[in-house]
Structures are given as structure tokens and as C-alpha cells.
Amino acid sequence: MQTKEELIATLKKIVKPYVQDEQAYEHVTEGTDFINDLKINSANLVDIALDVEEEFDIVIDNEAMERMLTVGSSIDVITQKLAEKA
């Protein structure tokens, strides 16, 4: 099982292609909001969810996807889905 720091590092790699605010990206925290802080287009949130599914070999349903608006909430979803799979 990856540590929270490792999960955040992996998530950062996944969202990087969609980030419009490089400065905010350099200072990502669990409170970082994908749309408001990183200026990611809301349409790309689906792409991010699909990339997360592939990276972690998990399934993210619509309810979980709707919660994935910040780094912290995304980590919570990933951790939950990994735990369910274990």
C-alpha cells in the first residue's frame, strides 16, 4: 500500500497534463482544488478519473468521481477503492 505522500505524488503526475496554473501546481497540498486552484477544465475531471482508474487498477463510480474535486478528497477516494479491492 502506498503512503499518502506517494499517492499525492502519483496523483500530481496524473493531473499535470491538465493543469493550467503551473505555480499552483508547484505548491499542491491536500486542500488544492483542481478547478479553482489548478484551473483544470471541468471536462478534464473525467479524464483524470479514467487515468486514476488505470494507474491504480480501481473502478471509480460517478458518485466517487463527483467527490474528486480536491487533492485530499481524491486521495480519500483512491484509498477507499484500494481498500475495497484488497
C-alpha positions in Angstrom: 0.0 0.0 0.0 1.3 3.4 -1.0 1.8 6.1 1.6 -0.4 9.3 1.4 2.7 11.2 0.1 3.3 8.6 -2.6 -0.4 8.7 -3.6 -0.2 12.5 -3.8 2.9 12.3 -6.0 1.2 9.8 -8.3 -1.9 12.0 -8.5 0.2 15.0 -9.3 1.7 13.1 -12.3 -1.8 12.2 -13.5 -3.2 15.7 -13.3 -0.1 17.5 -14.7 -1.2 17.4 -18.4 -4.5 19.1 -17.5 -3.1 21.9 -15.2 -3.4 25.5 -16.4 -1.8 27.1 -13.4 1.8 25.9 -13.1 2.6 28.0 -10.0 -0.3 26.4 -8.1 0.8 23.0 -9.3 4.2 23.6 -7.7 2.6 24.1 -4.3 0.0 21.3 -4.3 -1.5 20.4 -0.9 -4.4 18.1 0.1 -6.6 21.3 0.0 -5.7 22.1 -3.6 -8.9 22.3 -5.7 -8.5 21.0 -9.2 -10.8 23.6 -10.9 -10.4 26.7 -8.7 -6.6 26.4 -7.9 -5.1 24.4 -10.7 -7.5 25.8 -13.3 -8.3 22.4 -14.7 -11.2 22.4 -17.2 -14.1 20.6 -15.5 -14.5 18.4 -18.6 -11.0 17.0 -17.9 -12.1 15.7 -14.5 -13.5 12.7 -16.2 -10.1 12.1 -18.0 -8.4 12.4 -14.6 -10.8 9.8 -13.1 -10.1 7.4 -16.0 -6.4 7.9 -15.7 -6.6 7.3 -11.9 -8.6 4.1 -12.6 -5.9 2.9 -15.0 -3.0 3.8 -12.7 -4.4 2.2 -9.6 -6.4 -0.6 -11.2 -9.6 0.6 -9.5 -13.2 1.5 -10.6 -14.4 5.0 -9.8 -18.2 5.3 -10.0 -20.0 8.6 -10.7 -20.6 9.2 -7.0 -16.9 8.9 -6.2 -15.9 11.0 -9.3 -18.1 13.8 -8.1 -16.2 13.9 -4.8 -12.8 14.1 -6.5 -12.6 17.9 -6.6 -9.6 18.4 -4.4 -6.3 16.5 -4.0 -7.3 15.4 -0.5 -10.8 14.1 -1.5 -9.2 12.3 -4.5 -6.7 10.6 -2.2 -9.6 9.6 0.1 -11.5 8.0 -2.9 -8.4 6.2 -4.1 -7.6 4.9 -0.7 -11.2 3.7 -0.2 -11.3 2.0 -3.6 -7.9 0.3 -3.0 -9.1 -0.9 0.4 -12.3 -2.4 -1.1 -10.2 -4.2 -3.7 -7.7 -5.7 -1.1 
